[in-house]
Amino acid sequence: MNFPFNLDKNENQYGPAPKCYEFLKHITMETFNSYSRDYPKRIKEKLSVTFGVAPERIILGYGSEDILKQAIYYAVKKDDVLAVPDKSWWYYEHIGKEVGAKIVKYDMIEKDDTFEYDVNKIFEILEKDKPKALIIATPNNPTGNVMDLENIEKIISCSGDTLIILDEAYWGFTDFFYGEKMVEKYGNVMVLRTFSKYFSLAGVRIGFGFIGKNLSELQIYNNRYLGYNRISEELTFAALDDESSKYYEEKAKMIMEDAQIYFDEFKKLGFKPYKTHANFILVKLPEKEFNFLKQEMPKKGVIIKFFAEEGFKNCIRISIGTKEQNQYVIKTVKELLGKR
């Protein structure tokens, strides 16, 4: 086994489909010394066929992080309100602060083995604070929970002119993703997707999104005349190739099977794991065990996320790795705790 196991950033440890490697083996000088050809038409047409969204509803970027930042800078100005979840990716709030926005948070409510969105609080924020943009991460990082379609539609229906951003970065690991439907039905919705997680291409920074008909100005704001770097573009086509689909489906299935094993094993140990719809799992530990594993796990070659934030006191997040990695992590946790 190759140590360390870096299981702290939700990367897909299985790697991209064979088609991606095949392209890299046959890379030519033209890939380096020439600009993109027919950008962004070719990429948008391929994404359109794959996801059933019209090309004019598709935007591109260097990872969904890039598109998210564009959207916030486009929609939110100084002293405007940006609404974000209180237990989620820190970067949402960070971008808001960059533009001088007033940050308003809605709660993620902890239950026995999951978290729930405080939908009533979201309605209250929409009515009272009139945010310029509202972010809903589904699945949410690091809690792993999703928002159901009924509540998403209720929120959008009463959102007025607020830009609703559905962050679906982990879309490939769950059946609960709705972006394609939302942008055709509602004009003020933007959906974020990425090639970083499901497609295991985090290192080449490829992101895409879908936008409703009222966001045509964002399409103009987003457009890049000379495209991605050529390697990223060709890897996009390789990952979306029909031959690659089966590979990714199989790996996603394996990842989610192991997520359930993690849940069951941590439950047996008396800890509090949370159900997940993404390629990571959040677990709450007693303080002594948290501090002990934080000290000892790196010595065993395992890097996982130990939260320092108040909202996740004594919580760890483990990115679901390969079968071999996951078995080693579980075995190591048991051995370490057994020797205390």
N, C-alpha and C positions, 0 to 999 in steps of 0.2 A: 504493500500500500504506500502511496505517495503522501507524506505528511508535509505541512499541516492540512487538515480538512478545513477549508474556509467556508463555513456554513453560517455566516453572519450577514450576508447581503442579499439573500434570496436569489442567488444565481442558479441557473439550471445546470447541475453538475454532469448531466449526460452529454452535453455538447450538442452542436447543431447536426442536422441531417447529413448523410453521406454526400448528397449533391453539393453541399457547401464546400466540403473538402475537395471534391472533384474539380470545382471551379478554381480553387486556389492552386491546385497542382498544375493547372494549364493556363495560368495567368500570363498575359502578354505585355509587351512594352506599351501598347496602345492604352492599356488600363491606367498607366501612370502619366503618359505625356499628352493625353487628349481629354478634352472636356466631355461631359455627359452628352449623349445623343438623344434628342427628342424628349428631354426632361421637361415637365414631369409626366407627360402624356403616357408613356409606356408603363410607368409604375402605377399610376392611378388606374389605368385600364385593367392591369392585373389584379390590383386590390379590389376593383369594382366587381370583377368576375368572381373572385374568391369569397367576398363578403356580401355581395348583392346590394351594394350601395352605389348610386350614380357617381361617376367620376367627379362631377362638379361639387359633390358633397364630401370629398376626400381632401385632407390636407396632410402635409409631410413635414418631418423635422428630424433633428438629431436626437432621437429618443423622445419619449413622451414628455420628459422633463423640459425639453426645449419648447415643445408645443404649448405646454402648460404655462410656461413663462411668457410666451408670446400672447397667449389669451388674457392673462392677468394684466400685462402691460397695455394691451389693447382696450380692455373693458373697464379697468379700475384705475381711478386717478387719486391724487392726494385727498385724504379725508373722506373718500368713499368707503362704503362698508363691504368687506369681504367676509363671507360666512364659511367656516371650516369645521370639521369634526374635532372634538377635544382630545380624542385618543387616536391619533393617526400619524401620517408622515409629517415630520417637523417642517418639511420644505414648503408646504402650503402656506403656513404662517410667515415663513421667511420671505417668500416672494411678496406677500402682501405688505410686509414692513418695508421692502425695497421701494415700493411705489408710494409709501406713506398712507396706506389704507388703515381704516379702523377695523380691527379684527374682532369678529363676533363668533363665539363658538357654540355649537350645539353638542349635547352629551351623547356619548356612547355608553349605554347602561349595562353594567355587568350583571349577568345572570349565572345560573349554576354551571353551565358548560359552554356559554357563548356570550356574545355582546349583542345588544340591540340598539338600533338608531332611535334617538328620541325624536320621533316624527312630529309630535305635537310642538316641541321646541322649534323645529324647523319652520312649521307653519307660523308660529309666533314671530320668529325672526323675519320671515318674508313680509308679514303684515306690518310689524312695528318698525323694523330697521331698514326695509327696502334696499337690501344689498344689491350692489351692481353685479356680483357674481356669488354663486353658492357651489361649493365643491362637495360631491358625494363620491367617496371611494368605495367601490363594490366589485370584488372583495376588498375589505379594508385592511391596510397594513398598519399595525402588526396583529390585529385582533382576529383576522381571518373570516369575519362574518360578511354576509351580503344583505342588500336591501331587496325586498321582493318587488315584483313588477307593479303590483297594485299601489303600493306606497310611492314608488317613483312617479307613477302617472298622476297620482293625487298632488304630489309636490309640484310637478311641472305645470299642471293645470291651473294652479293658483299662484304661479311665479311671476306673472306680469311680464315686465321687461328685464327681469333678472336673467343673467346668463347662467344656465345650469350646466355645470361641468361634471360629467360622469367619468370618473377615473377607473377604467377597466383594464389596468395594467396586467392583472392576473386572470384575464378572461379565459385563457385556454385550459385552466384547471377546473372549471366549474360550468355547469349548465345554466347558471344564473348570470347571464349577460344579455343586455337588451339594446345595445347601441344602435344596431341597424334599424330596429323598429322606431326608436325614439327620434332619430334625425329626419325620418320621412314623415313622421306624424306631427312633430313640434318644431317650430322655427327657431326657438331660442336655446336649443340644446347642442352641446358639444361633447363628443365622446373621445377619450384618450385611449389609445392602444400602443403597444410596443412590441418590438421583436426581441427585447431583452430577456424576457422570462420564458414564455412558452417555446419560442424558437431558439432559445439559448444563444443569442447573439448580442449580449450586453456590451461586449467590448467594441463593437463596430457602430454603436449608436444609431439605430434606425427606429424612428417612431412614426406613427400615422394617427390620424383622427378622422372623425366624421362630424359634419356640422349641419345644422338646420338652415332652412332657406333665408332666415333673417340675418345670417352671419356672413353674408357675401363680402362685406368689407374686411372681415378677418381673413378671408381667402386671399384677398389682395395683399394684406399686411404680411401674410405668411409666405407668399410666393418667393422662390429663389430662382433666379434666371439660369444659373449654371449648375444647379442640382446638388446632389450628395457628392461625396467622393465616389469614384467609379467602383471601387471594391465593394463598398456598402450597397450600391445599387444592384450589382450582379448577385451579391449574396441574398438580397431580397428576393430575386427571381428564383434562386436555387431553393430557398426555404419554402417558397410558395408553390414549387413544382408539385405536380400530382404525385410523383414518386415519394416526395418527402412527407406527404400527409399521414400515411400509415405509420411512419417512424415516430412522428410527433405525438400521434394519438396513443401509441403504445407506451411511450415514455411518460406521458402525462398520467396514464392509467396506473403505471407502476409507482409514480410519485404519490398519487393520492391513496393508493393502497398502503404505502408506507406511512403516510400521514395518519391513517387510522391505527396502524400498529404503534406508532409513537403515542397516540392518544390513549390506547388501551394500556400500554406499559407504564406510562406515567401515572395513570389512574390506579393501577395496582400498587404503585409505590406510595400511594396516599397523597399525591400531589394534585393540583388542579389544572389539567389541560383544557384548552378551549377548542371546540370544533372549528375546523378550518375548511375553506373552499379555495385555498391557494397553496403554493409550494413552500409553505412554512407553517410552523405551529407555535403558538404561544402557551407557555406553562407558568403557573404561579407556584412558587416553592416557599416552604418555611424559611425564615431569615437565615438560620444557621446553615441549612443545606445550600441556599443560594450563595452565601459567602464562601462556603467550602468549595463548591463546584467552580465558582468564579476563579478561585486560586489554583485549583488542581486540573481543570480540563485542558488549559493550554499546555500543560506539561505532558499531556497524553496526545498532543498533536491535534486537538479539536478546538476550533475557533467558532464560538457561537455568540449571539447577542445577549449581553447582560444589561438590563435596563437600569439607568440611573434616574430616569424621570419619575416624578412623584406619582403620576397616574398609573405607572406600571411597576410599583414597588415590589421587589423580589420576583420579578418576572424574567424569564428567558425566552428568546425566540430562536428556534432552530430552523434553518433552511433545509428542506427535505433534499437529501443528496441521492447518491446511487444506493442500490440495495446493500452493497458492501459497506459503504460509509455509514448508512443508517444502523446496520447491525452492530458495527463497531461502536457507535455512539451510545446505543442502548446498553451494550455489554459494559462499556467503560463507566457509565453512570452507575450501574448496579454494583460493579466491582469497587468503585471508589466509596460509595455509600456504605457498602458492606464491610469495608476495612476501617471505618471511622471508630 
